[in-house]
């Protein structure tokens, strides 16, 4: 995940606000800054959060790359976890995890979001008790100056592996978390190219350097979402198919598997109706209509064997 301050646009009705800033861990869309409002219901991070009629600004970067030859060791030296009050109209969730720093702070965070930060957003979480979704905590955690100095010399991906390791260790230590990955037959959506062809704008690759040096890295993904009376609008620049699949996964609350075969980078706008816009005569179409009409892609329901994150044991966290 990663940083950039959120931009909040007012929603049509007052609702709790979720704001994620300076994140640099997790996947599939790390570098994420989000400002949005959330309905009073169990929260499945991105999925449930984006069901809301407020503005949000999201900035995404490439997902964590697993490095088999790299073993992260970072743990937090100091960590406090305190229960937060139930959400009301002025409720805010914040997450701050600056790059190349061991600091991790969260305010009013559901444990399920913390699980998804630590283990990724691709695998459905199963077997967790209800309180994991609807109980909120404030977390402050950090390591020491020596750890920060070491992180400063690592690559961005290595830092994110280290921060992920520290959060997993925190979950094991303070919540007694035990998990395993289990492949299960799961309701999913396959993302394919619609019969009318791709309607997103292809971003041409940058020209190769004339001096024979390595080509520049791809530009960062930039996805912004804004709520209105008509629903939710995503405006994306430099999005690859994994980023697009991640956004759609968050909206349908089920894994979206990219089977388009597309390898390009795209700009697109996606306008979809949401729960709050159903009675508005100008509501945007459902996601299943909007994706073919606006992106030239299609969501096909299926059942497929995919990894699930199974919660074997978890208890409410101790404060210190």
Order of alpha helices (4+ residues) and beta strands (2+ residues): beta-beta-alpha-beta-beta-beta-beta-alpha-beta-alpha-beta-alpha-alpha-beta-beta-beta-beta-alpha-beta-beta-alpha-beta
